[in-house]
Amino acid sequence: MDRIQLKPDYCVKQAMKAILTDQPMICTPRLMYIVTFMKSILPFEAVVCMYRFLGADKCMYPFIAQRKQATNNNEAKNGI
């Protein structure tokens, strides 16, 4: 499954829209609303399988790798 790239402007607009309309939750991409709904009717094991199928279990990997690289670069610059 291809990774979906979300543009920062789109995410900010969606967040601001949710804040201004007192929306309690936003899901980007919208497909994740289905996951939220399914969590309420499926057993936990099925939800875990669904997350893995959709790739939601790996969605933070690029962010974590970027933060780790930034931390390592900062340590190298500071001589740590």
C-alpha distances in whole Angstrom, upper triangle without the diagonal:
4,6,9,13,15,19,22,24,22,21,25,26,24,26,29,29,28,31,33,33,33,29,29,25,22,19,16,14,16,14,15,18,17,16,20,21,20,21,25,25,22,24,22,21,19,18,17,14,13,12,11,8,7,7,11,13,12,12,15,15,15,18,20,20,21,24,25,25,27,29,30,31,33,35,36,37,39,40,39
4,6,9,12,16,19,21,19,19,23,24,22,24,27,27,27,30,32,32,32,29,28,25,21,18,15,13,16,14,15,19,18,18,21,23,22,23,26,27,25,26,25,24,22,20,19,17,16,14,13,12,10,9,12,14,12,11,15,14,14,17,19,18,19,22,23,23,25,28,28,29,31,33,34,35,37,39,38
4,6,10,13,15,18,16,16,20,21,19,21,24,24,24,27,29,29,29,26,26,22,19,16,13,11,14,13,14,17,17,17,19,22,21,22,25,26,25,26,24,23,22,20,18,18,16,14,13,12,10,8,10,12,10,8,11,11,10,13,15,15,16,19,20,21,22,25,25,26,28,30,31,32,34,36,35
4,6,10,13,15,13,13,16,17,16,18,21,21,21,24,26,26,26,23,23,20,16,13,10,8,11,11,12,15,16,16,18,21,21,22,25,26,25,27,25,25,23,20,20,19,17,15,15,14,11,10,11,14,12,9,12,13,12,14,17,17,17,19,22,22,23,25,27,27,29,31,32,33,35,37,36
4,6,9,12,11,11,14,15,15,16,19,20,20,23,25,25,26,23,23,20,17,14,10,9,13,14,14,17,19,19,20,23,24,24,27,29,28,29,28,27,26,23,22,22,20,18,18,17,14,13,13,16,13,10,12,13,11,12,16,16,15,18,20,20,21,23,25,25,26,29,30,30,33,35,34
4,6,9,7,7,10,12,11,13,16,16,17,19,21,22,22,20,20,17,14,12,8,8,11,13,13,16,18,18,19,22,23,23,26,28,28,29,28,28,26,23,23,23,21,18,19,19,16,15,14,17,15,11,13,15,13,13,16,17,16,18,21,21,21,24,26,26,27,30,31,31,33,35,34
4,6,5,6,9,10,11,13,14,16,17,19,20,21,23,21,22,19,15,14,11,11,14,16,17,19,21,21,22,25,26,27,29,31,31,33,31,32,30,27,27,27,25,22,23,23,19,18,18,20,18,15,15,17,15,14,18,19,17,19,22,21,21,24,26,25,26,29,30,30,32,35,34
4,5,5,6,9,10,10,12,14,15,16,18,20,21,19,20,18,15,14,11,13,15,18,18,20,23,22,23,26,27,27,30,32,32,34,32,33,31,28,28,29,26,23,25,25,21,20,19,21,19,15,15,17,15,13,17,18,16,17,21,21,19,22,25,24,24,28,29,28,30,33,33
4,5,5,6,9,10,11,12,14,15,16,18,20,19,20,18,15,15,12,14,16,19,19,20,23,24,24,26,28,29,31,33,34,36,34,35,33,30,30,31,28,26,27,27,24,23,21,24,22,19,19,21,19,17,21,22,20,21,24,24,23,26,28,27,28,31,32,31,33,36,36
4,6,5,6,9,10,11,12,14,15,17,18,16,18,16,12,12,9,10,12,15,16,17,20,21,21,23,25,26,28,30,31,33,31,32,31,27,28,28,25,23,25,25,21,21,19,22,21,17,18,21,19,18,21,23,21,22,25,26,25,27,30,29,30,33,34,34,36,38,38
4,5,5,6,9,10,11,12,14,15,16,14,15,13,10,10,8,9,12,15,14,15,19,19,18,21,23,23,25,28,28,30,29,30,28,25,25,26,24,21,23,23,20,19,17,20,19,15,15,18,17,15,19,21,19,20,23,24,23,25,28,28,28,31,32,32,34,36,35
4,5,5,6,8,10,10,12,14,15,14,15,14,11,12,11,13,15,18,17,18,22,22,21,24,26,26,28,31,31,33,31,33,32,28,28,30,27,24,26,27,23,23,20,23,22,18,18,21,19,17,20,22,20,20,24,25,23,25,28,28,28,31,33,32,33,36,36
4,5,5,6,9,10,10,12,14,13,15,14,11,13,11,13,14,18,18,18,21,22,21,23,26,26,28,30,31,34,32,34,32,29,30,31,28,25,28,28,24,24,22,25,24,20,21,24,22,20,24,26,24,24,28,28,27,29,32,32,31,35,36,36,37,40,39
4,6,5,6,9,10,11,12,10,12,10,8,9,8,10,11,14,14,14,18,18,17,20,22,23,24,27,28,30,29,31,29,25,26,28,25,22,25,25,21,22,19,22,22,18,19,22,21,20,23,25,24,24,28,28,27,29,32,32,32,35,37,37,38,41,40
4,5,5,6,9,10,10,9,10,9,7,10,10,12,13,16,15,15,19,19,18,20,23,23,24,27,28,30,28,30,29,25,26,28,25,23,25,26,23,22,20,22,22,18,18,22,21,19,22,24,23,22,26,27,26,27,31,31,30,33,35,35,36,39,38
4,5,5,6,9,10,10,12,12,10,13,13,16,16,20,19,18,22,23,21,23,26,26,27,30,31,33,32,34,33,29,30,32,29,26,29,30,26,26,23,26,26,22,22,25,24,22,25,27,25,25,29,30,28,30,33,33,32,35,37,36,37,40,40
4,5,5,6,8,8,11,11,9,12,13,15,14,18,18,16,20,21,20,21,25,25,25,28,30,32,31,33,32,28,30,31,28,26,29,29,26,26,24,26,27,23,23,27,26,24,27,29,28,28,31,32,31,33,36,36,35,38,40,40,41,44,43
4,6,5,6,5,7,7,7,10,12,14,13,17,16,14,18,19,17,18,22,22,22,25,27,29,28,31,29,26,27,29,26,24,27,28,24,25,22,24,25,22,22,26,25,23,26,29,27,27,30,32,31,32,35,36,35,38,40,40,40,43,42
4,6,5,6,8,9,10,13,15,17,17,20,19,18,21,22,19,21,25,24,24,28,29,31,30,33,32,28,29,31,29,26,30,30,27,27,24,26,27,24,23,27,26,24,26,29,28,27,31,32,30,32,35,35,34,37,39,39,39,42,41
4,6,8,11,12,12,16,17,19,19,22,21,20,23,24,22,23,27,27,27,30,32,34,33,36,34,31,32,34,31,29,33,33,30,30,27,30,30,27,27,30,30,27,30,33,31,30,34,35,33,35,38,38,37,40,42,42,42,45,44
4,5,9,11,11,15,17,19,17,21,20,18,21,22,20,21,24,24,24,27,29,32,31,34,33,29,31,33,30,28,32,32,29,29,26,29,30,27,27,31,30,28,31,34,32,32,35,37,35,37,40,40,40,42,45,44,45,48,46
4,6,9,11,14,17,19,18,21,19,17,21,21,18,20,23,23,22,25,28,30,29,32,31,27,29,31,29,27,30,31,28,29,25,28,29,26,26,30,30,27,30,33,32,31,34,36,35,35,39,40,39,41,44,43,43,46,45
4,6,7,11,14,16,14,17,16,13,17,18,15,16,20,19,19,22,24,27,26,29,27,24,26,28,25,23,27,28,24,25,22,25,26,23,23,27,27,25,28,31,30,29,33,34,33,34,38,38,38,40,43,43,43,46,44
4,7,10,14,16,15,17,15,13,16,16,13,14,18,17,17,20,22,24,23,26,25,22,23,26,23,21,25,26,23,24,20,22,24,21,22,26,26,24,26,29,29,28,31,33,32,33,36,37,36,39,41,41,42,44,42
4,7,10,12,11,14,11,10,13,13,10,12,16,15,15,19,20,22,21,24,22,19,20,23,20,18,22,22,19,20,17,19,21,18,18,22,23,21,23,26,26,25,28,30,30,31,34,35,34,37,39,39,40,42,41
4,7,9,8,11,9,8,12,12,10,13,16,16,17,20,21,23,22,24,22,19,20,22,19,17,20,21,18,18,15,18,19,16,17,20,21,19,22,25,24,24,27,29,28,30,32,33,33,36,38,38,39,41,40
4,6,6,8,6,6,10,10,9,11,14,14,16,18,19,21,20,22,20,16,18,19,16,14,17,17,14,15,12,15,16,13,15,18,18,17,20,23,22,23,26,27,27,29,31,32,33,35,37,37,38,41,39
3,5,7,7,8,11,11,12,14,16,17,19,21,21,23,22,23,21,18,19,20,16,14,17,17,13,13,11,15,15,11,13,16,16,16,19,21,20,21,24,25,25,27,30,30,31,33,35,36,37,39,38
4,5,6,8,10,11,12,14,16,17,19,21,21,23,22,23,21,18,18,19,15,14,16,15,11,12,11,14,15,11,14,17,16,17,19,21,21,22,25,26,27,29,31,31,32,35,36,37,38,41,39
4,5,6,8,10,10,12,14,15,17,19,19,22,21,22,20,17,19,19,15,14,17,16,13,14,13,16,17,15,17,20,20,20,23,25,25,26,29,30,30,32,34,35,36,38,40,40,42,44,43
4,5,6,7,9,11,11,13,16,17,17,19,19,20,17,14,16,16,12,11,14,13,9,12,11,14,16,14,17,19,20,20,23,25,25,26,29,30,31,32,34,35,37,39,40,41,43,45,43
4,5,5,6,9,10,11,13,15,15,17,16,17,15,12,13,14,11,9,13,12,9,11,9,12,14,12,15,17,18,19,21,23,24,24,27,28,29,30,33,34,35,37,38,39,41,43,41
4,5,5,6,9,10,11,13,14,17,17,18,16,13,15,16,13,12,16,15,12,15,12,15,17,15,18,21,22,22,24,26,27,27,30,32,32,33,36,37,38,39,42,42,43,45,44
4,5,5,6,9,10,11,12,15,15,16,13,11,14,14,10,11,14,13,11,14,12,15,18,16,19,22,23,24,25,28,29,29,31,33,34,35,37,39,40,41,43,44,46,47,45
4,5,5,6,9,10,10,12,12,13,11,8,10,11,8,8,11,11,9,12,10,12,15,14,17,19,21,21,23,25,26,27,29,31,32,33,35,37,37,39,41,42,43,45,43
4,6,5,7,10,10,13,12,14,13,9,12,14,11,10,14,15,13,15,12,14,17,16,18,21,23,22,23,26,27,27,29,32,32,33,35,37,38,39,41,43,43,45,43
4,5,6,7,9,12,13,15,13,10,14,15,12,13,16,16,15,17,15,17,20,19,21,24,26,26,27,30,31,31,33,35,36,37,39,41,41,43,45,46,47,49,47
4,5,5,6,9,10,12,9,7,11,12,9,11,14,14,13,16,14,16,19,19,21,24,26,26,27,30,31,31,33,35,36,37,39,41,42,43,45,47,47,49,47
4,6,6,8,7,10,9,6,9,11,9,10,14,14,14,16,13,14,18,18,20,22,25,25,25,28,30,30,31,34,35,35,37,39,40,41,43,45,45,47,44
4,6,8,9,12,11,9,13,15,13,14,17,18,17,19,17,18,22,21,23,26,28,28,28,31,33,33,34,37,38,38,40,42,43,44,46,48,48,50,47
4,7,9,12,10,9,13,14,13,14,17,18,18,20,18,19,23,23,25,28,30,30,31,34,35,35,37,39,40,40,43,45,45,46,49,50,51,52,50
4,6,8,6,6,10,11,10,12,15,15,16,18,17,17,21,21,24,26,29,29,29,32,34,34,35,37,39,39,41,43,44,45,47,49,49,51,48
4,6,5,6,9,10,11,13,15,16,17,19,17,17,21,22,24,26,29,29,29,31,34,33,34,37,38,38,40,43,43,44,46,48,48,50,47
4,5,5,6,9,10,11,12,14,15,16,15,14,18,19,21,22,26,26,25,28,30,30,31,34,35,35,36,39,40,40,43,45,45,46,43
4,5,5,6,9,10,11,12,14,15,15,13,17,19,21,22,25,26,25,27,30,30,30,33,35,35,36,39,40,40,42,45,45,46,43
4,5,5,6,9,10,10,12,14,14,13,17,19,21,22,25,26,26,28,30,31,31,34,36,36,37,40,41,41,43,46,46,47,45
4,5,5,6,9,10,11,12,11,11,15,16,18,20,23,23,23,25,28,28,29,31,33,33,35,37,38,39,41,43,44,45,42
4,5,5,6,9,10,10,9,8,12,14,16,17,20,21,21,23,25,26,26,29,30,31,32,34,36,36,38,40,41,42,39
4,5,5,6,9,10,10,10,13,15,17,18,21,22,22,24,26,27,28,30,32,32,33,36,37,38,40,42,43,43,41
4,5,5,6,8,8,9,12,14,16,18,20,22,22,24,26,27,28,30,32,32,34,36,37,38,40,42,43,44,42
4,5,5,6,5,6,9,10,13,14,17,18,18,20,22,23,24,26,28,29,30,32,33,34,36,38,39,40,38
4,5,5,6,6,8,10,13,13,16,18,18,19,22,23,23,25,27,28,29,31,33,34,35,37,39,39,37
4,5,8,9,10,12,15,16,18,20,20,21,24,25,26,28,30,31,32,34,35,36,38,40,41,42,40
4,5,8,9,10,13,14,16,18,19,20,22,24,25,26,28,29,30,32,34,35,36,38,40,41,39
4,5,6,6,10,11,12,14,15,16,18,20,21,22,24,26,27,28,30,31,33,35,36,37,35
4,5,5,8,10,12,13,14,16,18,19,20,22,24,25,26,28,29,30,32,34,35,36,34
4,6,8,9,12,13,13,15,17,18,18,21,22,23,24,27,28,29,31,32,34,35,32
4,6,5,8,10,10,11,14,15,16,18,20,20,22,24,25,26,28,30,31,32,30
4,6,7,8,10,11,13,14,15,17,19,20,21,23,24,26,27,29,30,32,30
4,6,5,6,9,10,11,12,14,15,16,18,20,21,22,24,26,27,28,27
4,5,5,6,9,10,10,12,14,15,16,18,20,21,22,24,26,27,25
4,5,5,6,9,10,10,12,14,15,16,18,20,21,22,24,26,24
4,5,5,6,9,10,11,12,14,15,16,18,20,21,22,24,23
4,5,5,6,9,10,10,12,14,15,16,18,20,21,22,20
4,5,5,6,9,10,10,12,14,15,16,18,20,21,19
4,5,5,6,9,10,10,12,14,15,16,18,20,19
4,5,5,6,9,10,10,12,14,15,16,18,17
4,5,5,6,9,10,11,12,14,15,16,15
4,5,5,6,8,10,10,12,14,15,14
4,5,5,6,9,10,10,12,14,14
4,5,5,6,9,10,11,12,11
4,5,5,6,9,10,10,9
4,5,5,6,9,10,10
4,5,5,6,9,9
4,5,5,6,5
4,5,5,6
4,6,8
4,6
4
